[in-house]
């Protein structure tokens, strides 16, 4: 039997998905798709970790271990902030400047990360992803090429696609990106920036100082910018200088408190060359 063919518009299907989500029958996850909710009762919170079944270990995202001391400290901090809230909080869309008394504290944290600000500026961001977006917007335009290690940060491909930036993964070894691979890529076509995770990367490698200096040498030779993702900050306990310290004139470095203290603590810092101060402030304003 030949059944009649009925066409359903994309708008109708999208609306059907929206109704199912509103009814709590389906959950949508950006980059993964839509999934039917389990039959058992689940917490109505937008945090996947809260919905994990007992005995399930979720390795989709790296998260620090948090316990009651973290919870108590965060509650105390939020209570303190509420008491100290200035009247300007009610009439301003965003902070226009960093409060002066916060700058020494931020510099202390950056020093723990191996970043001693020289001729550099910084802005606070809404975690690492916000800082990554601002850095990419600041150094690359549509059509530009950015190179990274083959196993890169999970947000990097989608951010590059959104900006129209091309992304190419280069060969690595036990310490990360191979300098000769970077040099070869720069010789074959124009590379705008190097995106690097010298520690706390997807494969768990740690890049030594000699390798970092070699990559900086290649970057300087070809005049490319370095974007350094250091999400876990000081937790590895090493004193290896960061790319931001080795090449302050061309490095955009970012880190956050999210991975080090608590995922809900959405505070990050983007350090950039002093001559990029106006650019990163404008880009941050446009994206936050």
N, C-alpha and C positions, 0 to 999 in steps of 0.2 A: 504494500500500500504506500502511495506517495502522499506524505503529509504536506500541507501548505507551508510555505516558507514565510515566516513573519520576522521582520527586522526590528531590532530594539536599538534605540539611539544610545550613544555614549552617556548623554545627560541622564537618561532614565536609569542606566546601570549604576552610574555614580551616585544618584539619589538613593537607589536601593541599598548600596553599601552604607551611605550616611545613616539611613533609617536603622539598619542592623547595628551599627556602632552605637547610635543613640539608645537603642534598646538593650545594649549590653551583651548582644549575642556574638558580636565579632569585634576583634581588636586589630587595629591597623598599626603597623610599625614601619616607619620611614626606611626605605632601602631594602626591606624584606618582603613586605606584602601584607595581606589581610589573613587573619587566622580565626577560626571558630573558637570561642572561649570554652574551657573545660566545664563539665557539668557541675562539679563541686563549687561551692561558694568561694569567691576570690575577693580580695580587698579592692575596693573602688578607689585605687590610687594610681596616679600615672607613673609609677616606678616599678619596672619589671622585677627588680630584686624582691619587692614585697609580695610578688605573686608566685615566686618560685616554690615548687613543691618541696616538702621536707625530704632531705637527703639529696637534693639536686644542687650541684655546684655549677654556678653560672660563670663561664669564663669568657663571655662575649666582650666584657669590658673589664679592664684592670681597675680594681678598687682597693683602697687601703682597708685594713681591719679596723673597725670601729666598735667601741664598747661603751659602758656607762660613763667612764671618765670623759670621753669625747662628747657624749650627750650632755653631761653636766656642764662642761666648759662652754659648749655652744649656747646652752640656755642662759648661762651667766653673762656671756658676751652680748647676746641679743637684749637681755634685760638692761645691761649697762648702756647699750646704744640707744634704747628707747628713752632712758632718763636723760641722755645727753643730746637728744634730737633738737637741732636748731630750727628756728622758725622758717628759715629759707627752704627747708625740705618741703614745705607746703606750696611754695610758689615757684619752684624751679623745675624745669624738665630734666635737667641733668647737672651734675657737678661741673663747674667751669674750670676749676683748678683743683689740684691735690692739696689737701690740708697740710700746712707746713709741718705740723707735729708728726704727721704720718711718714714723711719722707725719710727721716733717719731710721725708722722701723723697717720700712721697705728695703732700704739699702742694707740693713743688717741681714734681712732674709736673702737678698740677692748675693751677699757676700758668702752666705752658707752654701749657695749654689755654685760658688766659684766665679761669680761675676762681680768684678770691681769696676763700677761705672767710671769711665774716664771722660772722654768728650762724647758722652751719650745722654740721651733723654729717655724717659719712660712714661707710660700711661697705665693706669689700672684697667683691666678688662674683665668681662664676664666669663672668666675661666679661659682655658687654653684654646678652645675652638674659636672663640671671639678674637683672641690674639692672632690665631693662624689666619683668619679671614682678613684682618686688618693688614697683616704683613704681606699676604699675597696681593691684596689690592694696592698696596704701596709700591711694590717692586715690579709687578707684571701687568701687562695689558692683554687683551684678547689676541690670540695668535702666538704669543710668546711661548718659549719652551722652558720648562723647569725640569731639572733632573733630580732624582732621588734614588735611594737604595731600592732594590727590587721588592723587598718586603717593607712597604711603607705604612704610614699611619692610616687608619681605616677611614678617616674623614677627608683625607687629601684628594683622592680621585673625584669625589662628588663636588668638592669645593672648586677644583680646577675646571671641571665640566661646566659648573655654573658661571664661572668667569670667562669661559672660552679659552682657557690656558691649556697648552699641551703639556703632557706629563710623560716622562720616559724613565724607566727603572734601569739602573746600572749594576754591573757585577759587583759582588761583595765577597769577602772572606771572613775569617773569624773575628776580625776587628771592625768590620763594616765596609763602607765603600772603598774601592781600590783607586788610588790616585791616578794611575795610568788610564783607568776606564773613564774617569772624569775628563782627563786631558784629551782623550780620543773623541769624546762626545763634543767637547768644545771646538775641536778642530774640524769636525764634520759639518757642524752648523752652529748658528748663534745660540748660545745658552744664556738665558736671562738670570737664572738663579739656581743655586744648589740648596735643596731641602734636605736637612740632615738630622738624625736622631742618634747622637754619639753614645747615649746610654738610655736605659729605659725604653728600648725599642722592641718591636714585635718578636725578634729572635733572641733577645736577652744577651746580646753582645755588648762589650765595653770597649770603646775606641781609646787607644793609648795616645799619649801626647805627641809622639813622633808622627803617627798617622794623621793626627789633626793638623799639625804644622805642615805636613806635606800637602794636604788638601787645601789649606789656606794659601800655600804657595801657588798652586794651580789656579785657584780662584783669583788671586791678584794678577797672575800672568795674563789671564783671559778677561779680566775686568768684570767678573760676575759677582752677584750679591749672594750672601749666605743667609739662609733662614734656619735657625737652630731651635728645635723643639726639645725642651727639657722638662717634661711634665712632672717627673718625680723629684726634681730639684736636688736637695742635699741628701736624699735617702741612701745613695750608694756609698757614702762615706769616703770617697776618694778626693784627692786634692789636684786632680788633673784640670788644667785651665780650660775654660770653655772657649768656644769659637768667638764669643763676644769679647773675651779678654785677649785672645790671640789676634783678632782682626776687628777691632772696634769700629773701624771706618766703613765696614761693608757688611756687618752682621746685624740681623734682626733676631733677637733672642727672646723667647717667651717661656714662662713657667707659671705654675699656679699653686694655690693651697689646696685645691680640690683633691688631687691624688695623694698629697702628703698628709692631710689632716682629716677631711671628711668630704664625700662627694657632694653634699649639700652646701658646702662652703664655696660658692661660685665666685672666687676672687683670683684673678691672674694678673700678670705684669708683662708688658711688652717693652723691651729695651731696644732702642734703635739709635743709629748715628744722629748726632746733634742736628745735622742739616736736614734731617727728615722729620723734625719735630712738628712742623705745621702739617705735613702730609699725613702722618699717623693720627693726629688729632682730628683732622677732617674726615679721614676714612672711618675712624671709630665713631664719630658723630653720625655718619650716614648709615652705619650698620647696627647701632645700639640705640 
